[in-house]
């Protein structure tokens, strides 16, 4: 009898552990962030294939280049209406004007949403879950005051809110092929 109870206890512990891991993995990429339309989470994008990018509007080079890459590739896709670009700001302080941030992102690709965290703590949690690396760099004698060095990956999330993959190789050919495959799945 004791052996059965111990066995049942072990099964229950492993079951709870397994379910906890599954729950975390399924919710790891969720967010609750400010947008021009109010607070949004992954549920608000149900039915859309998301291309998530982390950057900031004061970025002088990488962010505009990568957003232009997204636009260029999507504009060549016959089924581009399936895709929605989600831009998550790494600079909640300077990107706090949600209307301006949204307009900036939509300049590159109209079917986009700009999201901004309430504070650094919230941003740190989201970037950790996605695996985004970033660091604020003070710029002495610069009108910008500071810059943000950051990784430049794209994150693909399917229409059910499930993480599909990270695109690290952002060469045009690779990005084009990855997005084409993603939109046709």
N, C-alpha and C positions, 0 to 999 in steps of 0.2 A: 504494500500500500504506500509506504514512504517513497519507494522508487518511482511509482506512478506519479505521485504528487510532485516529486523533484523534476521528473521528466516534463510534466505539464507546465511547471513553473519556468523551466528552461525554454520550452516552446513559446510560452506567452512572452517572455523577455525578448527572445529573438524576433517574434512577430511585431512587438511594439517598436523595437529598434529598426526593423526593416520598414515599417510603415512611417516612422519618423523620418528616415532617410528619403523615402519616396516623397513625402509631403514637402520636405525642404527642397529637394531637387525640382519639384513641380512649381514651387513658389519662389525659388531663388531669384528668378529674373523679374518678379513682379515689382511694381513701384507705385507710389502714391505721390505724384508731383504736380506742381502748379503749371497751368497752361493759360493761354489767353481765354479759354472756355471754362476755367475752373480746375479743380483737382481731377486728375486722370490716373487710371491704373491700366494694367494690361487688359482687363475685362472690357474697357472702353474701346479697345481696338479689335474686338472679336470679329472674325470674318476677314481680317486684313493680314496680309503677309508683311511683317515689319522688318525694316532694315534700320537697325539702331546704331547711332553714332554718337560718341561723346566728344564734345569740343567746346569752344567758347567764341563769342562774336568778335572779341578784340583780337583774335588770332590773326596774325599778319600773313600767314602763308599756308600752313598745312590744312587747316579746317576749310578754308575756301577751296583749296585744290581738291580735297576729298569730296566735298559736297558737289563740286562741279563734276567730278568723276561719277558720282551717283546719278546726277541729272543726265549726263551724256549717255550712260549705259541704259538707264530706264527709258529714255526717249527713243531708244532703238528697239525696245521690246514691244511686240504686238499686244501683249497682255499686261502692259504697265499699270493698268487700273487696279490690278490685284495688289500692287505694292504700295506701302505707305512708309515714308521716312520719318523716323522719330529721332530728333536731335535732343540730347540731354546735356545741358550746360554744365561745364566744370567750373564755372565762375558765377555762382549765384549772386554775388555782390554786384558785379557790373551788368549782369544779364537779368536783373530783377524787373526791368521794364518789359513785361510779357508781350505787349503789343509790338514793340520794337524788335525783340528777339524773334518773335514769330514772323514778322515781315522779312527780317534778314534771312531766315531759313527758307522761307517760301520764295525768296528771290532766286534761289538755286533750283528748287523743285517745288512746284505749287502744292503737290499732295504730301505735305509735310506738317509735322507738329513739333513745336519747340516746348521743351519741358525744363523747369527750373526747380531745384530743391529749395525748401524753406531755409535751410541752413547747412553748414559744413558737415555736421554730424550725420544728417540724412544723406547727404551726397556721399560721404565716406562709406556708408553701409551699402549703397547701391553700387558704387564703383568696385567695392570689394567682391560683391556677389558676381559681378560681370567679369572681374579680373582686369579692370582698367587701372593702369598705373599713371599717376599724375603728380606733379609737384609745382607749387607756386615758387617762382623765381623772381626775386627783387631785381629791378633794373634801375641802377643808379643813373642819374642824368638822362632819364627817358621820360617823355610825356606819358607813356603808358603806365609807368610806376612799377608794374610787375607783368610778368608773362606766366603762362602755365605750360610747362613741358608735359606732354602726355602721349600715351600709346595711341595708335591710329587704326585699331581694328574695327571691323563692322560685325554686328551681331544679328543673326537671322532668327526670327521667331515666327512660327507658322500661324495660320489663321485661328488655331485653337489655343494660342498662348504658350505653346511648347517651344523651348529653345531647340534650334536645329543645328547651328554651328557658328563658329567664329571664323571670319575671313581675315587672315593675317597678311596674305600676299595680295597687295592692292595694285599690282601691275594691271594695266588695262585689260589685257587678254584674260588673265585669271579671274578678275572681278566680273567681267562680262559673262564668262562661262559659269561662274558660281551663281550669279543672279538669274541667268537664263534657266539653269537647272532648278533653282529654288522656286521660281515663278511657275514652272511647269510640273512641279510635284503635286 
